[in-house]
Each structure stands twice: as C-alpha cells, then as structure tokens.
Amino acid sequence: MAMRTRQSERRRQVLTRERIVETAVELLDRAGEGALTVRALTGRLATGPGAIYWHIGNMDELLEAATDAVVAGAMATRPTQPADPAKGGPQDEIRAVALGLFDAVTEHPWLAAQLAVQLTRNPWGPVTLRVFESIGRPVRTLGVPQGDWFTTTSTLVHYILGATTQTSQITGGSEVDRADFLNTASRAWQDLDPDDYPFIRAVAAQMREHDDREQFLTGIDLVLTGITTLHPPTRGG
C-alpha cells in the first residue's frame, strides 16, 4: 500500500521541461556545472533518463535552458537605482538590465561562464537574443544612429559580460574569499618598487576597499557617457 501511494504521488508530480530546468539550476547553484548530470537529475526527479531526454535533447540544451531561465528571472526583477535628475529614461533602463545581470551572476556563480558560451557560440539562441534585445531597445532611444546600433549595444554587452565574469572569478561566491584575495593583492602592490610602480602603489588601498557593484555601475556610466557624447540627443528628441 505504501509503495502504491508513493507511486501515485510521483504520477501526480508531472514531469515537465520547467521542472527539469528548475532542478538543473538548483544543481548548478549547489556545486557548479560538474554537478549537472543525468544521474543527478533522475535521482532528484525520481524518473528515468528517457523521460529527461524526452523533454531536453541533450546537456548543452539543458545548460542553455537553465541559463535562459535565470537571465529571464533577472530581467523580470531588475533592481532600481535612486532617482537622479541628471539621468533617466533609456540610461536607467540600461543600468537596470546591467545590474540585474550582475546580481544574477553573483547569486549563480556558474552563470558567467554560460553567458560567455551562449553569446559567443550561439548568437541565435534565446540567451543572446534576450540580452541584446534588453540592451538594444534603450540604445535605440538614446539617439544613436541606426548604423551604430549593433556596435554600441555590443560594447555595452561586452563590458557587462567581461566585468561580471571577472568579478565572479575573484569572489568565488564567497565574501571571505574575495576579502582574502584583495588583501593579498593589495599587500603585493604596496610592496612594489615605488620608482617602477608609483601608480599601482598609490591605488593599492583603493583596490582592497572597492565595492564590486559600485565599480561595475561606474563602468556602465563611463560607457553611457561616451555614447551620449558621441551621439548627443537632438533638441526636442
């Protein structure tokens, strides 16, 4: 009787692509890409490999789906920045998209590598399309000429991708690891020859004390300043 009850419960828990992707994200968050195996999925979902492959063609497709699910969630819950009279409209939208992706990578350390894979190897896939569309739409309303839309959007996406990847590699998902790394690097910089490396010694303490998220947003602002300088908005536009 107990066995029949458990089987009935499993039948009621209908296996769907969404459940498989959600479970994949949980496994990736727990132990990285190496933890995402068919065996782990079948164990968590109490099903067989055939049922997994019926919904998901292969592991590459599952990684793409997991990445897209996290990115879509980040886009749906974009953080808001304090109002600034000097900023607004499409620039704030770009900042929100960028910070949403930054925070998603911080929360899901495996995501940075997968974003790089999707954007470079699968430009027609859902992840690339979602990211480019989310940045490209506000770029279009910044007054950038249509002939420069792709280059301008690519510049922003490349900065976002590169900065988030670098930050995720430094932190390793742990504030303790980040602090130890930066303290070690800062001491090494401060011990350099002052005649050969005057600048690096001068900023050693700043490197140790900087806030990753604030630094990331400063980079976004620098890119946006360059865009609006090259393509100033027209009067009445």
Backbone bond lengths (Angstrom), bond angles and torsions (degrees), N, CA, C in turn:
res aa  C-N    CA-C-N  psi(-1)  N-CA   C-N-CA  omega(-1)  CA-C   N-CA-C  phi
1 M - - - 1.474 - - 1.530 111.67 -
2 A 1.327 115.61 -45.23 1.467 119.42 -179.45 1.518 110.54 -62.16
3 M 1.357 116.87 -39.88 1.465 120.04 -179.93 1.516 110.55 -65.11
4 R 1.351 117.13 -41.90 1.460 119.65 179.27 1.523 110.81 -63.76
5 T 1.337 116.32 -35.35 1.475 120.29 178.59 1.520 110.68 -64.89
6 R 1.323 116.22 -44.55 1.470 119.15 179.08 1.523 111.18 -63.41
7 Q 1.340 116.04 -40.66 1.460 119.12 178.49 1.516 111.03 -63.65
8 S 1.326 116.78 -38.93 1.462 120.10 178.26 1.518 111.16 -64.45
9 E 1.341 116.60 -38.72 1.465 120.20 179.02 1.518 110.16 -64.34
10 R 1.330 116.08 -39.45 1.462 119.26 -179.75 1.526 110.91 -66.75
11 R 1.318 116.08 -37.65 1.464 118.58 178.98 1.517 111.28 -64.41
12 R 1.346 114.38 -36.04 1.469 118.03 -179.56 1.528 111.02 -69.70
13 Q 1.342 116.11 -28.25 1.458 119.34 177.94 1.535 108.00 -83.22
14 V 1.298 115.89 79.56 1.459 121.20 -173.04 1.527 109.91 -62.16
15 L 1.318 114.47 128.93 1.455 119.50 178.75 1.520 109.06 -76.59
16 T 1.318 116.26 125.14 1.457 121.99 178.99 1.525 108.98 -129.41
17 R 1.321 114.94 164.74 1.463 119.95 175.84 1.528 110.10 -59.34
18 E 1.337 116.23 -38.60 1.462 120.51 -178.78 1.523 111.20 -62.47
19 R 1.345 116.96 -42.03 1.459 120.17 179.03 1.522 111.04 -64.95
20 I 1.314 116.63 -39.71 1.458 119.96 179.33 1.528 110.38 -64.33
21 V 1.316 116.89 -44.42 1.470 120.88 -179.80 1.526 110.25 -64.72
22 E 1.317 117.19 -43.16 1.468 120.74 178.92 1.526 110.90 -60.25
23 T 1.318 116.48 -43.12 1.464 120.81 178.45 1.525 110.76 -66.10
24 A 1.331 116.68 -38.27 1.464 120.68 177.63 1.526 110.91 -60.79
25 V 1.324 116.93 -42.81 1.468 120.64 178.37 1.523 110.30 -62.03
26 E 1.318 117.43 -41.36 1.468 121.06 178.63 1.528 111.06 -61.36
27 L 1.323 116.94 -43.11 1.465 120.39 179.04 1.527 111.25 -66.01
28 L 1.316 116.39 -41.96 1.464 120.43 178.62 1.526 111.19 -63.42
29 D 1.316 116.76 -42.05 1.463 120.58 178.94 1.520 111.56 -63.88
30 R 1.319 115.46 -35.19 1.468 119.67 -175.64 1.516 112.26 -73.36
31 A 1.327 117.67 -43.54 1.469 118.59 -172.94 1.516 114.56 -146.59
32 G 1.321 119.06 15.64 1.442 120.93 175.45 1.516 113.94 83.81
33 E 1.342 114.68 -175.63 1.462 120.42 -173.06 1.524 112.61 -61.19
34 G 1.333 116.82 -31.30 1.454 120.01 -179.59 1.521 113.73 -63.85
35 A 1.343 116.38 -21.93 1.464 120.12 -179.36 1.514 112.95 -83.09
36 L 1.322 116.76 -12.20 1.468 120.20 -176.98 1.519 109.36 -88.52
37 T 1.320 116.17 95.42 1.460 122.53 178.71 1.523 108.71 -129.36
38 V 1.317 115.08 160.72 1.465 119.51 176.97 1.523 109.87 -62.60
39 R 1.309 116.67 -38.42 1.463 120.31 178.99 1.527 111.21 -61.04
40 A 1.339 116.43 -44.05 1.461 119.59 179.30 1.525 111.04 -64.75
41 L 1.322 116.27 -40.03 1.465 120.29 179.53 1.524 111.73 -65.10
42 T 1.321 116.32 -46.27 1.467 119.00 -178.93 1.522 110.93 -63.80
43 G 1.334 116.22 -35.09 1.451 119.11 177.63 1.518 112.74 -66.77
44 R 1.321 115.77 -43.04 1.473 120.15 -179.24 1.521 112.04 -70.85
45 L 1.318 116.79 -34.50 1.459 121.10 -174.70 1.531 113.43 -98.41
46 A 1.334 116.19 -1.25 1.461 121.19 178.64 1.529 111.57 52.95
47 T 1.322 114.76 52.13 1.462 120.17 -179.68 1.525 108.61 -143.56
48 G 1.328 116.79 -176.04 1.448 120.81 179.82 1.521 112.13 -105.40
49 P 1.340 117.40 165.79 1.472 120.65 -179.67 1.519 112.84 -58.39
50 G 1.336 116.65 -36.34 1.462 119.37 -178.96 1.509 112.67 -59.57
51 A 1.327 116.56 -39.37 1.462 120.25 179.28 1.521 111.18 -67.10
52 I 1.342 116.20 -36.13 1.472 119.98 177.48 1.523 110.03 -64.20
53 Y 1.324 116.47 -50.54 1.462 120.23 -176.60 1.525 112.69 -69.01
54 W 1.324 117.16 -21.30 1.461 118.81 176.93 1.525 110.68 -66.52
55 H 1.333 115.97 -34.46 1.464 120.75 179.75 1.532 112.34 -90.67
56 I 1.342 116.47 -33.51 1.459 121.92 -176.91 1.523 108.17 -125.48
57 G 1.335 117.54 122.08 1.458 120.67 -174.50 1.513 114.39 -61.26
58 N 1.342 117.08 -45.10 1.456 121.00 -179.12 1.526 108.64 -159.12
59 M 1.333 117.20 178.21 1.465 120.77 -175.59 1.521 112.12 -68.57
60 D 1.330 117.58 -32.28 1.468 119.10 176.51 1.532 110.55 -62.26
61 E 1.322 115.78 -42.05 1.457 119.75 177.95 1.525 111.20 -64.59
62 L 1.327 116.24 -37.15 1.460 119.70 179.16 1.525 111.22 -68.02
63 L 1.330 117.57 -40.57 1.461 120.91 176.63 1.526 111.07 -62.50
64 E 1.320 116.09 -41.09 1.461 120.08 176.86 1.521 110.49 -62.17
65 A 1.336 116.73 -44.23 1.461 120.54 -179.27 1.519 111.42 -65.89
66 A 1.331 117.51 -39.18 1.460 121.25 178.47 1.527 110.77 -65.62
67 T 1.330 116.00 -42.37 1.462 120.61 178.18 1.522 110.94 -62.59
68 D 1.324 116.13 -45.34 1.458 120.18 -179.49 1.520 111.37 -64.55
69 A 1.326 117.34 -37.00 1.464 120.13 179.58 1.523 111.03 -63.87
70 V 1.330 116.73 -42.54 1.467 120.05 179.71 1.529 110.84 -68.61
71 V 1.337 116.18 -42.33 1.471 119.71 178.92 1.526 110.56 -63.15
72 A 1.331 116.52 -42.81 1.462 119.94 178.52 1.515 110.79 -60.84
73 G 1.332 117.05 -40.15 1.458 120.23 176.99 1.518 112.42 -64.33
74 A 1.333 116.26 -38.99 1.466 120.29 178.00 1.521 111.25 -64.98
75 M 1.323 116.20 -37.95 1.463 119.93 178.54 1.521 111.69 -68.93
76 A 1.317 116.43 -31.90 1.466 120.23 -178.21 1.513 112.22 -77.08
77 T 1.332 117.79 -20.30 1.463 121.45 -178.00 1.519 109.68 -125.30
78 R 1.312 116.21 51.69 1.458 120.05 -178.63 1.517 110.54 -64.45
79 P 1.343 117.44 136.15 1.456 119.98 177.03 1.514 111.01 -71.43
80 T 1.292 116.42 153.65 1.461 121.13 177.81 1.521 109.23 -108.51
81 Q 1.302 115.95 145.97 1.452 122.17 177.99 1.532 109.81 -102.01
82 P 1.342 117.52 153.81 1.465 119.28 175.81 1.518 111.03 -55.73
83 A 1.314 116.05 143.34 1.463 120.63 -178.73 1.516 110.74 -61.62
84 D 1.296 116.26 138.18 1.463 123.15 178.54 1.517 106.95 -133.78
85 P 1.339 117.83 116.62 1.477 120.16 -177.99 1.513 113.05 -56.58
86 A 1.355 117.09 -27.09 1.464 119.72 -177.49 1.523 112.23 -82.99
87 K 1.328 116.22 -8.25 1.456 120.19 -177.30 1.521 108.85 -129.39
88 G 1.292 116.47 157.82 1.454 118.14 177.81 1.505 111.82 166.25
89 G 1.318 115.11 177.72 1.449 120.69 175.33 1.507 113.15 62.29
90 P 1.327 116.88 -131.48 1.469 121.19 -175.07 1.528 113.35 -61.74
91 Q 1.319 117.98 -31.58 1.463 119.24 178.75 1.522 110.97 -65.39
92 D 1.326 117.14 -42.86 1.455 120.03 176.83 1.524 111.26 -64.18
93 E 1.320 116.74 -35.25 1.457 119.81 178.48 1.527 110.74 -65.74
94 I 1.326 117.12 -40.57 1.459 120.96 177.34 1.516 110.38 -64.78
95 R 1.327 117.49 -43.58 1.470 120.60 177.23 1.525 110.98 -59.16
96 A 1.324 116.34 -41.88 1.462 120.47 -178.11 1.525 111.38 -65.03
97 V 1.331 116.33 -43.28 1.464 120.22 177.51 1.530 109.71 -61.89
98 A 1.331 115.88 -46.87 1.467 120.75 -178.32 1.523 111.46 -60.80
99 L 1.328 116.94 -46.31 1.457 120.08 -179.72 1.522 111.83 -68.44
100 G 1.332 116.40 -33.46 1.454 119.10 175.85 1.522 110.93 -60.72
101 L 1.330 116.98 -43.93 1.459 121.13 178.11 1.526 111.30 -68.25
102 F 1.328 116.80 -40.24 1.468 120.81 178.50 1.520 110.87 -60.12
103 D 1.328 116.17 -46.46 1.466 120.27 -179.31 1.520 111.26 -67.67
104 A 1.342 117.04 -34.56 1.460 120.11 178.33 1.525 110.83 -65.21
105 V 1.333 116.86 -40.88 1.465 120.42 178.38 1.524 110.24 -66.64
106 T 1.328 117.25 -36.83 1.463 120.58 177.46 1.526 110.85 -63.39
107 E 1.317 115.75 -39.29 1.462 120.87 -178.63 1.527 112.44 -77.69
108 H 1.333 116.18 -30.91 1.470 121.61 -177.80 1.536 108.10 -123.60
109 P 1.319 119.17 88.15 1.477 121.48 -173.38 1.523 114.61 -57.31
110 W 1.311 119.09 -25.86 1.469 122.54 -179.91 1.528 112.21 -74.54
111 L 1.334 116.56 -15.81 1.463 120.89 -170.14 1.520 113.10 -67.61
112 A 1.333 118.18 -36.45 1.467 120.33 -175.67 1.519 111.37 -58.75
113 A 1.332 116.86 -46.11 1.462 119.64 -179.69 1.520 111.36 -64.56
114 Q 1.313 116.68 -38.74 1.458 119.51 -179.85 1.529 112.10 -70.04
115 L 1.326 117.54 -35.22 1.463 119.94 174.73 1.522 110.17 -60.42
116 A 1.323 115.95 -43.78 1.469 119.82 179.18 1.519 110.80 -61.60
117 V 1.325 116.67 -43.61 1.465 120.66 179.43 1.518 110.90 -61.68
118 Q 1.330 116.30 -46.25 1.460 120.08 -175.76 1.530 111.30 -67.11
119 L 1.323 117.51 -43.15 1.457 120.03 -176.17 1.519 112.73 -72.30
120 T 1.334 118.00 -28.83 1.471 119.72 -177.19 1.527 112.50 -94.18
121 R 1.337 117.47 -33.27 1.462 119.92 -174.72 1.528 113.56 -103.89
122 N 1.319 116.58 -15.73 1.456 118.89 -175.60 1.531 110.47 -138.12
123 P 1.344 117.23 62.72 1.467 119.82 -176.12 1.521 113.87 -65.75
124 W 1.314 117.86 -13.26 1.462 121.25 177.81 1.530 111.56 -97.48
125 G 1.327 116.88 0.01 1.459 120.87 -177.60 1.519 112.97 -80.46
126 P 1.334 117.69 169.47 1.465 121.67 -174.67 1.521 113.91 -64.74
127 V 1.334 117.92 -32.94 1.463 119.76 -178.40 1.523 110.41 -66.58
128 T 1.342 116.01 -50.49 1.468 120.22 179.58 1.527 110.83 -60.77
129 L 1.308 116.66 -44.31 1.461 120.00 -179.05 1.523 110.99 -61.96
130 R 1.331 116.79 -41.50 1.462 120.36 -178.14 1.535 111.38 -65.72
131 V 1.338 116.33 -45.05 1.462 120.45 -178.04 1.529 110.68 -67.16
132 F 1.340 116.68 -48.08 1.467 119.50 -178.36 1.523 111.84 -64.31
133 E 1.322 117.81 -39.52 1.460 119.68 179.67 1.530 110.82 -66.30
134 S 1.323 116.81 -38.94 1.463 120.57 -178.19 1.532 112.26 -67.79
135 I 1.336 116.90 -32.16 1.467 120.59 176.34 1.522 110.63 -87.60
136 G 1.318 117.69 -38.14 1.458 121.55 -174.28 1.512 114.39 -67.17
137 R 1.321 117.40 -36.93 1.466 119.02 -179.67 1.520 112.52 -59.94
138 P 1.342 119.97 -50.52 1.464 118.13 177.03 1.520 113.45 -67.50
139 V 1.344 118.01 -30.89 1.470 120.05 175.54 1.524 109.82 -59.58
140 R 1.303 116.34 -40.18 1.464 121.31 -178.99 1.525 111.55 -61.87
141 T 1.331 116.65 -32.65 1.467 119.65 -178.09 1.526 112.91 -91.71
142 L 1.354 117.03 2.57 1.465 120.04 176.86 1.522 112.31 -81.43
143 G 1.319 117.10 -5.25 1.456 119.95 -176.72 1.511 113.26 94.80
144 V 1.321 117.57 9.22 1.468 121.25 178.14 1.531 108.95 -71.68
145 P 1.334 118.28 130.54 1.468 119.90 177.90 1.525 111.42 -59.05
146 Q 1.311 117.04 147.00 1.455 121.02 -175.15 1.523 112.51 -57.22
147 G 1.327 116.60 -34.07 1.454 119.98 179.29 1.517 113.80 -64.99
148 D 1.337 117.59 -16.12 1.463 122.12 -179.45 1.525 112.59 -108.88
149 W 1.318 117.96 4.87 1.473 120.27 -177.79 1.523 112.01 -59.42
150 F 1.324 117.07 -47.66 1.465 119.57 -175.79 1.524 111.24 -65.77
151 T 1.335 117.05 -46.94 1.460 120.51 -178.40 1.518 111.35 -62.69
152 T 1.329 116.44 -44.15 1.462 120.55 -178.85 1.522 111.13 -64.78
153 T 1.323 116.98 -45.64 1.461 120.47 179.61 1.524 110.87 -65.45
154 S 1.324 116.67 -40.64 1.459 120.24 178.70 1.523 111.37 -62.03
155 T 1.329 116.62 -39.34 1.468 120.42 178.60 1.523 110.95 -60.12
156 L 1.320 116.93 -45.87 1.457 120.76 178.32 1.529 111.31 -64.14
157 V 1.331 116.47 -45.57 1.466 119.88 -178.99 1.526 110.54 -63.46
158 H 1.321 117.84 -41.41 1.460 120.86 179.80 1.526 111.17 -64.51
159 Y 1.329 116.66 -39.99 1.468 118.32 176.88 1.525 110.87 -64.05
160 I 1.327 116.59 -47.17 1.466 120.94 -179.38 1.522 110.13 -58.70
161 L 1.326 116.57 -46.76 1.456 121.02 -178.10 1.525 111.15 -64.81
162 G 1.336 116.69 -46.54 1.462 120.05 -177.85 1.513 112.78 -65.87
163 A 1.332 116.74 -43.31 1.461 119.90 -178.02 1.521 111.91 -68.15
164 T 1.329 116.67 -41.78 1.462 118.73 179.68 1.526 111.33 -67.53
165 T 1.333 116.98 -37.78 1.462 120.44 178.39 1.518 110.69 -63.74
166 Q 1.321 117.32 -45.80 1.460 121.22 -179.93 1.522 110.73 -61.42
167 T 1.332 116.57 -44.20 1.454 120.18 -179.16 1.524 111.23 -63.81
168 S 1.328 116.89 -42.15 1.461 119.72 -179.24 1.521 111.25 -64.86
169 Q 1.318 117.83 -33.78 1.459 121.05 179.20 1.518 111.46 -71.24
170 I 1.329 117.04 -32.89 1.466 120.72 -179.79 1.519 110.94 -74.63
171 T 1.343 116.21 -45.74 1.461 119.26 -174.83 1.516 112.08 -75.43
172 G 1.330 117.20 -35.38 1.453 119.94 -175.82 1.513 112.52 61.00
173 G 1.351 116.22 21.91 1.447 120.04 179.77 1.519 113.70 79.30
174 S 1.330 117.87 7.79 1.467 121.04 -176.85 1.513 110.71 -134.93
175 E 1.334 116.48 129.13 1.457 120.89 176.85 1.526 110.98 -66.35
176 V 1.343 116.76 -32.38 1.462 120.41 178.34 1.515 110.28 -65.63
177 D 1.340 116.84 -45.79 1.461 120.53 177.67 1.520 111.09 -60.01
178 R 1.327 116.30 -41.92 1.459 120.61 -179.72 1.524 110.38 -62.41
179 A 1.330 116.84 -47.80 1.463 120.84 -178.03 1.525 110.96 -62.07
180 D 1.330 117.70 -43.09 1.466 120.84 179.33 1.527 110.78 -63.69
181 F 1.335 115.80 -42.56 1.460 119.84 -179.94 1.522 111.20 -62.03
182 L 1.339 116.12 -48.29 1.465 119.81 -177.35 1.525 111.75 -68.06
183 N 1.324 117.97 -35.84 1.465 120.29 177.23 1.528 110.67 -64.05
184 T 1.312 116.36 -42.69 1.467 120.47 179.06 1.521 111.01 -64.45
185 A 1.332 116.03 -45.34 1.462 119.77 179.75 1.522 111.28 -64.67
186 S 1.330 116.61 -41.15 1.458 120.43 -179.12 1.528 111.37 -62.78
187 R 1.328 116.64 -43.65 1.470 119.42 179.20 1.528 110.63 -63.64
188 A 1.337 115.94 -39.13 1.467 119.35 179.22 1.522 110.70 -63.75
189 W 1.325 116.89 -40.47 1.465 120.50 178.62 1.534 110.85 -65.85
190 Q 1.313 116.20 -41.50 1.463 119.55 -177.93 1.524 112.65 -67.57
191 D 1.334 116.53 -22.34 1.467 120.44 -179.80 1.529 113.17 -88.03
192 L 1.337 116.95 -0.41 1.457 119.87 -179.54 1.525 111.01 -70.42
193 D 1.315 115.39 160.60 1.467 121.56 178.12 1.525 108.92 -64.63
194 P 1.341 118.86 123.26 1.474 120.89 -177.35 1.524 113.39 -66.00
195 D 1.319 117.86 -23.75 1.463 119.63 178.32 1.529 111.58 -76.60
196 D 1.323 116.76 -34.70 1.461 120.58 -178.46 1.526 112.46 -85.63
197 Y 1.322 117.02 -31.39 1.468 120.51 -173.53 1.541 111.45 -133.93
198 P 1.335 117.52 59.03 1.476 118.79 -178.41 1.526 113.14 -64.08
199 F 1.332 116.80 -39.28 1.474 119.31 -178.66 1.526 111.44 -67.48
200 I 1.334 116.76 -47.98 1.459 120.31 -176.88 1.527 110.56 -60.96
201 R 1.331 117.37 -41.03 1.467 119.51 177.34 1.528 111.32 -63.64
202 A 1.334 116.07 -35.54 1.470 119.94 -177.47 1.529 112.51 -68.13
203 V 1.341 116.78 -29.95 1.469 119.27 -176.43 1.533 112.70 -104.41
204 A 1.314 117.65 7.47 1.471 120.36 -176.93 1.519 111.68 -57.84
205 A 1.319 117.31 -44.71 1.464 120.41 -179.07 1.526 111.00 -67.49
206 Q 1.335 116.67 -37.08 1.470 120.22 178.48 1.531 110.76 -63.46
207 M 1.308 116.17 -39.55 1.461 119.64 178.26 1.521 110.78 -61.95
208 R 1.318 117.33 -41.41 1.463 121.21 -178.58 1.522 111.76 -67.54
209 E 1.335 117.42 -34.61 1.460 121.31 -171.16 1.528 114.12 -98.87
210 H 1.317 118.30 -3.03 1.462 119.72 -172.54 1.527 111.67 -69.23
211 D 1.333 115.28 155.74 1.463 122.93 176.20 1.523 108.41 -99.74
212 D 1.327 118.18 123.28 1.465 121.69 -174.37 1.527 111.70 -60.76
213 R 1.314 116.17 -44.16 1.464 120.03 -176.97 1.531 111.16 -66.47
214 E 1.321 116.05 -41.64 1.465 120.34 178.39 1.520 111.06 -65.28
215 Q 1.336 116.16 -41.17 1.462 120.32 177.96 1.528 111.01 -63.37
216 F 1.324 115.84 -40.97 1.459 121.06 178.87 1.525 110.53 -60.46
217 L 1.327 117.08 -46.27 1.457 120.47 -179.31 1.532 111.52 -66.89
218 T 1.325 117.27 -33.27 1.465 120.35 175.50 1.528 110.43 -61.26
219 G 1.323 116.46 -40.89 1.459 119.95 177.08 1.520 112.22 -62.75
220 I 1.340 116.65 -41.59 1.464 120.37 176.32 1.521 110.28 -59.58
221 D 1.330 116.51 -44.03 1.465 120.43 -179.50 1.527 111.59 -64.08
222 L 1.328 117.16 -37.24 1.463 119.75 177.91 1.531 111.10 -64.29
223 V 1.340 116.32 -41.52 1.466 119.32 178.08 1.521 110.10 -65.83
224 L 1.324 116.88 -43.55 1.464 120.01 -179.62 1.526 111.30 -64.44
225 T 1.327 116.84 -37.12 1.469 120.05 176.89 1.520 110.59 -62.80
226 G 1.328 116.40 -40.92 1.462 119.55 176.90 1.520 112.05 -63.96
227 I 1.338 116.98 -39.78 1.468 120.52 179.72 1.514 110.92 -63.85
228 T 1.328 116.61 -47.45 1.469 119.83 -177.28 1.529 111.95 -72.47
229 T 1.331 117.12 -24.02 1.470 119.54 175.17 1.520 110.68 -72.39
230 L 1.322 116.15 -41.79 1.462 120.93 178.29 1.529 111.44 -70.53
231 H 1.335 116.26 -34.75 1.467 121.26 -175.60 1.519 109.56 -130.30
232 P 1.341 116.81 70.82 1.473 119.05 -179.04 1.521 111.08 -62.66
233 P 1.343 116.88 142.49 1.468 119.50 179.22 1.533 111.08 -62.52
234 T 1.290 115.78 141.47 1.474 120.63 177.70 1.513 110.13 -76.79
235 R 1.294 117.35 154.84 1.464 121.21 179.11 1.528 110.32 -63.22
236 G 1.298 112.44 132.20 1.448 117.36 -179.37 1.501 113.21 80.10
237 G 1.404 117.31 -1.01 1.449 120.65 -179.03 1.495 112.22 -100.90
